Amino acid sequence: MGQQITLTASDGFQLGAYRADPAAPPKAALVVIQEIFGVNHHIRNVCDRFAAQGYVAVAPAIFDRIERNFQSGYSPDEVTIARKFVANPDWPAMLRDVQAAIESVKDIGPVGIVGFCLGGSVAYAASTKLNGLRAAVGYYGGAIVRFADDKPTVPTLLHFGEKDAGIPLSDVDTIRAKRLDVEIHVYPGAQHGFSCDERASYDKASADIAWQRTLAFFAKHLAP
């Protein structure tokens, strides 16, 4: 369903991306932002699932500036390697690359953004800083609490797991208190990465509810 494409950021940097197109004329477009594991099988599958729902979905390889085509699985050793990519994240560079992805699909119609883990934080930052978006959804973004003073310019939805070892509920409470304009859901018993069916922390019940909420959110805010 999908294909590899090349995007060009505002500083001239070229990065890879995966793009999935629906079989019928698209109703809108989505930018899908990766976890720390690159645009791997899971993220490509997420794009394909959104395409099956009628969206053009594009996932920019936001680690290409560090290592091109990086992809990883979820074993402890792979997690250790992947974490090195965010030891000192270059947020402005990642946002330039996300903006390039937005630009690549803006001719489709309304554009939304959705991200997971690192991508959840990037999606939130994009909602406050980038142009051309109509809605944003973030899954378990650990850095969102650091950006919570920044006001989104588009409707924003956030998903968190109650038992996320990396995002304490006190962080979620801080975000709630600072961002009354953001819709936030916490999933009982769910851990970090609960939406990824390739991880040990996958929680199907929570993932299914979050997916339906995400689809309903985009259907509402990306209507032509």
FIZALUM-72529 format. One record per residue: y, z, x of N, C-alpha, C in turn; residue number from 1. Coordinates in steps of 0.05 Angstrom, whole numbers, padded with zeros to 5 digits. Each point is the difference from the previous one (the first is absolute). Layout:
[[Y Z X] [Y Z X] [Y Z X] NUM]
...
***
This chain:
[[-00024 00000 00016] [00024 00000 -00016] [00025 00000 00017] 1]
[[-00001 00013 00024] [00024 00003 00016] [00000 -00018 00025] 2]
[[00023 00001 00014] [00002 -00016 00024] [00019 00015 00019] 3]
[[-00003 -00006 00026] [00017 00010 00020] [00025 -00017 00002] 4]
[[00023 00013 00001] [00026 -00014 00003] [00016 00012 00022] 5]
[[00022 -00012 00007] [00018 00010 00020] [00027 00005 -00013] 6]
[[00012 00024 00006] [00026 00007 -00009] [00019 00001 00024] 7]
[[00026 -00004 -00006] [00020 00002 00022] [00021 00020 -00009] 8]
[[00003 00021 00016] [00019 00021 -00006] [00029 -00008 00008] 9]
[[00019 00016 -00008] [00028 -00007 00005] [00007 -00002 00029] 10]
[[-00015 00014 00018] [00005 -00001 00029] [-00016 -00022 00013] 11]
[[-00013 -00017 -00016] [-00015 -00023 00011] [-00029 00006 00006] 12]
[[-00008 00026 -00002] [-00028 00006 00006] [-00018 -00011 -00021] 13]
[[-00022 -00012 00009] [-00020 -00011 -00019] [-00024 00018 -00001] 14]
[[-00008 00006 -00025] [-00023 00018 -00004] [-00019 -00013 -00020] 15]
[[-00025 00009 00001] [-00020 -00010 -00019] [00002 00014 -00026] 16]
[[-00013 -00011 -00020] [-00002 00013 -00027] [-00023 -00012 -00014] 17]
[[-00010 00014 -00020] [-00021 -00009 -00018] [00013 -00004 -00027] 18]
[[-00004 -00024 -00011] [00011 -00006 -00027] [-00022 -00008 -00019] 19]
[[00000 00012 -00023] [-00019 -00007 -00022] [00016 -00009 -00024] 20]
[[-00009 -00023 -00011] [00014 -00012 -00023] [-00019 00000 -00024] 21]
[[00011 00006 -00024] [-00017 -00001 -00024] [-00008 -00028 -00007] 22]
[[-00021 -00002 -00016] [-00009 -00026 -00009] [00019 -00014 -00019] 23]
[[00014 00016 -00016] [00019 -00010 -00020] [00028 00003 00012] 24]
[[00021 -00012 -00013] [00027 00004 00010] [00006 00030 00002] 25]
[[00012 00009 00022] [00005 00029 00004] [00022 00011 -00019] 26]
[[-00003 00026 -00006] [00020 00013 -00017] [00021 00014 00017] 27]
[[-00006 00006 00025] [00018 00013 00018] [-00014 00001 00027] 28]
[[00013 00014 00020] [-00011 00002 00027] [00001 00029 00009] 29]
[[-00019 00006 00018] [-00002 00027 00011] [-00003 -00002 00030] 30]
[[00014 00017 00014] [-00004 00004 00029] [-00017 00025 00003] 31]
[[-00023 -00003 00014] [-00019 00021 00003] [00001 00010 00029] 32]
[[00005 00026 00004] [00003 00010 00027] [-00024 00017 00008] 33]
[[-00010 -00006 00023] [-00025 00010 00011] [00001 00030 00006] 34]
[[-00024 00011 00004] [-00003 00027 00012] [00002 -00004 00030] 35]
[[-00006 00021 00016] [00001 -00003 00029] [-00023 -00018 00011] 36]
[[-00017 -00010 -00018] [-00023 -00015 00009] [00004 -00030 -00001] 37]
[[00025 -00009 -00003] [00006 -00028 00001] [-00005 -00014 -00026] 38]
[[00003 -00026 00000] [-00006 -00016 -00024] [-00030 -00006 00001] 39]
[[-00015 00021 -00006] [-00029 -00002 00003] [-00013 -00008 -00027] 40]
[[-00026 00002 -00001] [-00015 -00009 -00023] [00010 00013 -00026] 41]
[[00005 00026 00002] [00009 00015 -00024] [00027 -00010 -00010] 42]
[[00019 -00004 00018] [00027 -00009 -00008] [-00002 -00029 -00011] 43]
[[-00016 -00016 00012] [-00003 -00028 -00011] [-00012 00001 -00028] 44]
[[-00019 00019 -00003] [-00013 00003 -00026] [00021 00010 -00021] 45]
[[00018 00018 00008] [00021 00009 -00018] [00017 -00024 -00009] 46]
[[00007 -00017 00019] [00015 -00025 -00006] [-00015 -00017 -00020] 47]
[[-00026 -00003 00005] [-00016 -00017 -00018] [-00001 00012 -00028] 48]
[[-00002 00026 -00002] [00000 00014 -00026] [00026 -00005 -00015] 49]
[[00022 00002 00014] [00026 -00005 -00013] [00002 -00029 -00008] 50]
[[-00010 -00018 00016] [00000 -00029 -00007] [-00016 -00004 -00026] 51]
[[-00022 00014 -00003] [-00017 -00002 -00024] [00015 00009 -00024] 52]
[[00021 00017 00004] [00017 00010 -00022] [00024 -00018 -00005] 53]
[[00002 -00022 00015] [00021 -00019 -00005] [00024 00000 00019] 54]
[[-00003 00016 00022] [00022 00003 00019] [-00006 -00016 00026] 55]
[[00020 -00013 00011] [-00002 -00008 00028] [00003 00026 00017] 56]
[[-00019 00004 00018] [00001 00025 00016] [-00001 -00008 00030] 57]
[[00019 00011 00015] [00002 -00006 00029] [00001 00026 00015] 58]
[[-00017 00002 00021] [-00002 00024 00017] [00009 -00007 00028] 59]
[[00024 00007 00008] [00009 -00006 00027] [-00014 00018 00021] 60]
[[-00006 -00011 00023] [-00013 00015 00021] [00021 00014 00017] 61]
[[00008 00024 -00010] [00023 00014 00012] [-00006 00012 00027] 62]
[[-00025 -00002 00010] [-00006 00009 00027] [00000 -00024 00020] 63]
[[00006 -00024 -00009] [-00001 -00023 00018] [00020 00003 00023] 64]
[[00021 00015 -00003] [00019 00003 00022] [-00013 00017 00023] 65]
[[-00021 00015 -00007] [-00013 00017 00020] [-00026 -00014 00010] 66]
[[-00016 -00009 -00020] [-00025 -00014 00007] [-00006 -00019 -00023] 67]
[[-00002 -00026 00007] [-00004 -00020 -00021] [-00028 00002 -00012] 68]
[[-00001 -00003 -00026] [-00026 -00001 -00015] [-00016 00025 00002] 69]
[[00013 00023 00005] [-00015 00025 00001] [-00012 00006 -00027] 70]
[[-00026 00006 00000] [-00014 00009 -00023] [-00020 00022 00008] 71]
[[-00005 00018 -00018] [-00017 00023 00007] [-00015 00009 -00025] 72]
[[-00023 00014 00006] [-00014 00014 -00021] [00008 00029 00000] 73]
[[-00018 00018 -00009] [00008 00027 -00006] [-00016 00021 00014] 74]
[[-00015 -00007 00021] [-00015 00020 00014] [00019 00018 00015] 75]
[[-00008 00024 00008] [00018 00018 00015] [00012 -00013 00025] 76]
[[-00015 -00016 00015] [00011 -00013 00024] [00021 -00021 -00008] 77]
[[-00006 -00015 -00022] [00019 -00020 -00008] [00026 00013 -00011] 78]
[[-00003 00022 -00014] [00024 00015 -00009] [00017 00009 00023] 79]
[[-00013 00010 00021] [00015 00008 00024] [00016 -00023 00012] 80]
[[-00012 -00023 00002] [00013 -00023 00011] [00023 -00009 -00018] 81]
[[-00005 00000 -00026] [00020 -00010 -00019] [00025 00018 00000] 82]
[[-00005 00026 00004] [00023 00019 -00001] [00020 -00005 00023] 83]
[[-00010 -00013 00022] [00018 -00005 00022] [00023 -00019 -00008] 84]
[[-00005 -00016 -00020] [00020 -00020 -00009] [00023 00013 -00014] 85]
[[-00003 00025 -00009] [00022 00013 -00014] [00008 00026 00015] 86]
[[-00006 00001 00025] [00009 00023 00016] [00030 00001 00002] 87]
[[00012 -00024 00001] [00029 -00002 00001] [00009 -00024 -00016] 88]
[[-00002 00001 -00027] [00004 -00024 -00017] [00028 -00011 00002] 89]
[[00001 -00026 00002] [00026 -00014 00000] [00006 -00008 -00029] 90]
[[00012 00018 -00015] [00005 -00005 -00028] [00018 -00025 -00005] 91]
[[00022 -00003 00015] [00016 -00024 -00005] [-00015 -00026 00004] 92]
[[-00018 -00001 00020] [-00015 -00024 00005] [-00020 -00005 -00023] 93]
[[-00013 00021 -00009] [-00019 -00003 -00022] [00015 -00010 -00025] 94]
[[00023 00011 -00005] [00015 -00008 -00024] [00010 -00029 00003] 95]
[[00007 -00009 00024] [00007 -00028 00004] [-00024 -00018 -00008] 96]
[[-00024 00008 00008] [-00023 -00016 -00006] [-00007 00001 -00030] 97]
[[00005 00023 -00013] [-00004 00002 -00029] [00020 -00018 -00014] 98]
[[00025 00000 00010] [00020 -00017 -00013] [-00008 -00030 00002] 99]
[[-00012 -00007 00023] [-00010 -00028 00003] [-00021 -00006 -00021] 100]
[[-00017 00020 -00006] [-00021 -00005 -00021] [00013 -00003 -00027] 101]
[[00020 00017 -00006] [00015 -00003 -00025] [00012 -00028 -00003] 102]
[[00013 -00008 00022] [00013 -00027 -00001] [-00020 -00022 -00005] 103]
[[-00025 00004 00010] [-00020 -00022 -00002] [-00010 -00004 -00028] 104]
[[00004 00020 -00018] [-00010 -00003 -00027] [00022 00002 -00022] 105]
[[00025 00002 00009] [00021 00004 -00020] [00004 -00024 -00019] 106]
[[-00010 -00023 00008] [00002 -00024 -00017] [-00021 00002 -00023] 107]
[[-00019 00018 00002] [-00021 00003 -00020] [00012 00012 -00026] 108]
[[00018 00019 00004] [00011 00015 -00023] [00006 00028 00010] 109]
[[00000 00020 -00018] [00004 00028 00008] [-00019 00009 00021] 110]
[[00009 00016 00019] [-00017 00010 00022] [-00001 00030 -00001] 111]
[[-00025 00010 00003] [-00005 00029 00003] [-00012 00005 00027] 112]
[[-00002 00026 00007] [-00013 00008 00025] [-00019 00023 -00006] 113]
[[-00023 00000 00014] [-00019 00022 -00002] [-00012 00005 00027] 114]
[[-00002 00026 00008] [-00011 00006 00026] [-00018 00024 -00001] 115]
[[-00017 00003 00021] [-00020 00021 00001] [00002 00014 00027] 116]
[[-00001 00027 00000] [00001 00015 00024] [00026 -00006 00015] 117]
[[00000 -00010 00024] [00024 -00009 00014] [00016 -00018 -00019] 118]
[[-00015 -00019 -00013] [00013 -00019 -00018] [00014 00013 -00024] 119]
[[-00010 00023 -00008] [00013 00015 -00022] [00028 00009 00009] 120]
[[00002 00009 00025] [00026 00008 00010] [00018 -00024 00004] 121]
[[-00011 -00022 00010] [00015 -00025 00004] [00010 -00010 -00027] 122]
[[-00017 00001 -00020] [00008 -00009 -00027] [00024 00016 -00010] 123]
[[-00002 00027 00004] [00023 00017 -00009] [00025 -00007 00015] 124]
[[-00002 -00003 00027] [00024 -00007 00015] [00011 -00027 -00009] 125]
[[-00018 -00019 -00006] [00009 -00026 -00009] [00015 00002 -00026] 126]
[[-00008 00019 -00017] [00013 00003 -00026] [00028 00010 00003] 127]
[[00006 00012 00022] [00027 00011 00005] [00018 -00018 00017] 128]
[[-00013 -00018 00016] [00015 -00014 00020] [-00001 -00031 -00002] 129]
[[-00020 -00011 -00013] [-00003 -00029 00001] [00010 -00014 -00025] 130]
[[00004 -00026 00002] [00010 -00016 -00022] [-00022 -00017 -00012] 131]
[[00003 -00006 -00026] [-00018 -00018 -00013] [-00023 00012 -00015] 132]
[[-00001 00027 -00001] [-00022 00013 -00014] [00009 00008 -00028] 133]
[[-00020 00002 -00018] [00004 00009 -00027] [-00015 00026 -00006] 134]
[[-00019 00007 00016] [-00016 00024 -00005] [-00016 00007 00025] 135]
[[-00006 00026 00004] [-00015 00009 00023] [-00021 00021 -00007] 136]
[[-00023 -00001 00012] [-00021 00019 -00004] [-00011 00009 00027] 137]
[[-00002 00026 00004] [-00011 00011 00025] [-00023 00018 -00004] 138]
[[-00021 -00004 00015] [-00024 00017 -00001] [00000 00018 00025] 139]
[[-00001 00025 -00003] [-00003 00021 00021] [00014 -00007 00026] 140]
[[00026 -00004 -00003] [00017 -00005 00024] [00009 00026 00012] 141]
[[-00009 00006 00024] [00006 00026 00012] [00029 00003 00009] 142]
[[00014 -00022 00005] [00028 00002 00010] [00020 00000 -00023] 143]
[[-00009 -00003 -00024] [00019 -00002 -00022] [00017 00025 -00002] 144]
[[-00011 00023 00006] [00015 00024 -00002] [00024 00000 00019] 145]
[[-00002 -00014 00023] [00022 -00002 00019] [00022 -00019 -00010] 146]
[[-00008 -00018 -00019] [00020 -00019 -00010] [00010 00007 -00028] 147]
[[-00008 00024 -00010] [00005 00006 -00028] [00029 00002 -00007] 148]
[[00018 00004 00019] [00028 00000 -00006] [00011 -00028 -00006] 149]
[[-00015 -00021 00008] [00008 -00027 -00005] [-00008 -00008 -00029] 150]
[[00019 -00010 -00014] [-00004 -00007 -00028] [-00011 -00028 -00003] 151]
[[-00023 -00004 -00014] [-00010 -00027 -00005] [00020 -00016 -00018] 152]
[[00002 -00025 00006] [00017 -00017 -00017] [-00015 -00014 -00022] 153]
[[-00027 00004 00000] [-00017 -00012 -00021] [-00018 00022 -00011] 154]
[[-00012 -00004 -00024] [-00019 00019 -00010] [-00023 00004 00020] 155]
[[-00007 00026 00004] [-00020 00006 00020] [-00020 00020 -00010] 156]
[[-00025 -00005 00006] [-00023 00016 -00008] [-00016 00009 00025] 157]
[[-00007 00026 00001] [-00014 00010 00023] [-00026 00014 -00009] 158]
[[-00022 -00004 00015] [-00026 00012 -00004] [-00007 00018 00023] 159]
[[-00009 00025 -00005] [-00009 00018 00020] [-00026 00013 -00008] 160]
[[-00016 00008 00020] [-00025 00015 -00005] [00005 00029 00003] 161]
[[-00011 00016 -00018] [00004 00029 00000] [-00011 00012 00026] 162]
[[-00022 -00011 00010] [-00013 00012 00024] [00005 -00016 00025] 163]
[[00022 -00015 00001] [00007 -00016 00024] [00006 00019 00023] 164]
[[-00017 -00001 00021] [00003 00018 00023] [00026 -00005 00016] 165]
[[00011 -00024 -00003] [00023 -00008 00015] [00026 00002 -00015] 166]
[[-00001 00003 -00026] [00024 00002 -00017] [-00002 00025 -00017] 167]
[[00011 00022 00008] [-00002 00024 -00016] [00015 -00003 -00026] 168]
[[-00009 00015 -00021] [00013 -00002 -00026] [00029 00010 00002] 169]
[[00006 00016 00020] [00028 00008 00004] [00018 -00024 00006] 170]
[[-00011 -00020 00014] [00015 -00024 00005] [00004 -00015 -00026] 171]
[[-00020 -00002 -00016] [00002 -00014 -00026] [00021 00015 -00017] 172]
[[00000 00026 00001] [00020 00016 -00015] [00028 -00006 00009] 173]
[[00003 -00003 00026] [00027 -00006 00012] [00009 -00027 -00010] 174]
[[-00018 -00020 00000] [00007 -00027 -00010] [00008 00001 -00029] 175]
[[-00016 00015 -00016] [00006 00003 -00028] [00028 00011 -00005] 176]
[[00006 00021 00016] [00026 00014 -00004] [00023 -00018 00008] 177]
[[-00004 -00016 00020] [00022 -00017 00010] [00002 -00026 -00016] 178]
[[-00022 -00009 -00011] [-00001 -00027 -00012] [-00009 00002 -00029] 179]
[[00017 00010 -00017] [-00006 00002 -00028] [-00002 -00028 -00012] 180]
[[00010 -00020 00014] [00000 -00028 -00010] [-00026 -00015 00007] 181]
[[-00018 00014 00013] [-00025 -00013 00008] [-00024 00012 -00016] 182]
[[-00018 -00018 -00009] [-00024 00009 -00014] [-00021 00008 00020] 183]
[[-00011 00024 -00002] [-00019 00010 00019] [-00025 00010 -00014] 184]
[[-00023 -00008 00010] [-00026 00010 -00011] [-00016 00013 00023] 185]
[[-00012 00023 -00006] [-00018 00013 00019] [-00028 00000 -00013] 186]
[[-00020 -00008 00016] [-00028 -00003 -00011] [-00017 00023 00008] 187]
[[-00009 00016 -00019] [-00015 00025 00005] [-00025 -00006 00017] 188]
[[-00003 00015 00021] [-00024 -00002 00017] [00000 -00024 00019] 189]
[[00019 -00018 -00002] [00000 -00025 00016] [00010 00006 00028] 190]
[[-00012 -00014 00019] [00008 00003 00028] [00017 -00024 00009] 191]
[[00009 00001 00025] [00014 -00023 00011] [-00018 -00025 00000] 192]
[[00011 -00023 -00007] [-00015 -00024 -00001] [-00018 -00002 -00024] 193]
[[00006 00015 -00021] [-00018 00000 -00024] [-00003 -00027 -00014] 194]
[[00018 -00018 00005] [-00001 -00026 -00014] [-00017 -00021 00015] 195]
[[-00008 00006 00025] [-00014 -00019 00016] [-00030 00004 -00003] 196]
[[-00013 -00021 -00012] [-00029 00003 -00005] [-00017 -00004 00025] 197]
[[00012 -00003 00023] [-00015 -00002 00025] [00002 00025 00017] 198]
[[00013 00020 -00011] [00004 00025 00015] [-00016 00022 -00013] 199]
[[-00008 00020 00016] [-00016 00023 -00010] [00016 00016 -00021] 200]
[[00026 -00002 00001] [00018 00015 -00018] [00004 -00014 -00026] 201]
[[-00013 -00023 -00005] [00004 -00015 -00025] [-00007 00018 -00024] 202]
[[00018 -00001 -00019] [-00003 00015 -00025] [00003 -00020 -00023] 203]
[[-00022 -00010 -00010] [00001 -00022 -00019] [00017 00007 -00025] 204]
[[-00004 00024 -00011] [00014 00007 -00024] [00030 00000 00004] 205]
[[00009 00012 00022] [00028 00001 00007] [00011 -00028 00006] 206]
[[-00016 -00015 00015] [00008 -00027 00008] [00004 -00018 -00025] 207]
[[-00018 00002 -00019] [00001 -00016 -00024] [00025 00007 -00016] 208]
[[00006 00026 -00003] [00024 00008 -00015] [00025 -00010 00014] 209]
[[00001 00004 00027] [00024 -00009 00015] [00003 -00030 -00002] 210]
[[-00021 -00015 00001] [00001 -00029 -00002] [00011 -00009 -00027] 211]
[[-00009 00013 -00021] [00010 -00007 -00027] [00030 00007 -00002] 212]
[[00007 00023 00011] [00029 00008 -00001] [00017 -00020 00016] 213]
[[-00011 -00009 00023] [00014 -00019 00017] [00004 -00027 -00015] 214]
[[-00022 -00009 -00012] [00002 -00026 -00015] [00020 00002 -00023] 215]
[[-00001 00023 -00014] [00018 00003 -00023] [00029 00001 00010] 216]
[[00004 00013 00022] [00027 00003 00012] [00011 -00027 00007] 217]
[[-00016 -00016 00014] [00009 -00027 00008] [00003 -00018 -00025] 218]
[[-00017 00002 -00019] [00003 -00016 -00024] [00026 00005 -00014] 219]
[[00008 00026 00000] [00025 00007 -00012] [00025 -00009 00015] 220]
[[-00001 00004 00027] [00024 -00004 00015] [00002 -00028 00014] 221]
[[-00022 -00015 -00001] [00001 -00027 00012] [-00001 -00021 -00022] 222]
[[00004 00008 -00024] [00001 -00020 -00022] [00023 -00020 00005] 223]
[[-00004 -00025 -00004] [00021 -00020 00004] [00025 00006 -00015] 224]
***
